Amino acid sequence: MEYENFENAFEHLKKIVQEFEDSDNISIDDLLKNYEEGMKAYSFCYKKLEDTQKKIKIIDDNFE
């Protein structure tokens, strides 16, 4: 799945976590599929946050 922005990826990640929490009986195939999708969303969010931190640092450094 391709994400347009941080918010979309984060919402998808929350949905996947909610599915894990709500499901008492999940098949191993669904578990694996959800885990993979969750890791993709997590990686996207992590990279966006990391990029944002770098940009903020550059901005801060320019004002010192």
N, C-alpha and C positions, 0 to 999 in steps of 0.2 A: 504494500500500500504506500502511495506517495502522499506526503503531507504538504499542505500549503503553508502552514505556519505552526508556531509553537502551540497555540491554543487548540488547534485541531488534533495535533498529536497527543497533547495532554488529555483531552477529552476522550480520545480513543483508549488511551492507557487506563484512565479511570473506569471506563466501561468494561474493559477486560478484567481488571481487578475485581469489579463488582460481580462479574459472571463467576469468577473463581469463588468468591465469598458466598454467593447465592446457591451454588451448585453442590449438592450432596453427592451426586453420582455422575461424574463426568468420565467419558471414555478417554482412554490413553491417547487416541488420535486427536480428540478435541483439546485435551490438555496440551499436547505438543504444539498444535496449531495456535492456540491462544498464547502459549509461552513465546513462540517465535514472533507473533504479531506484537506482543507486549515488549519484547526486547528491541524490536525495530522502533516502536514508538518511544521507548525509553532512550535509545541511542540518539534519535532525532532531537528529543527535548534536551538531553545532556549537551549535545553539540551546540544547539542554539544558545543555551545558557552560557556555555564556555565562550562562544563567540561574542556574546553580549558583554561578558566580563572584560574581555580583551578590548572591546571598543570603549567601554567606560574608562578603563585604565588609560587608553590613549588620550581620551578627552581630558581626563584629570591631569595627565602629564603636561598637556598643552596649556593648562591654566596655572601651573605652578611657577 
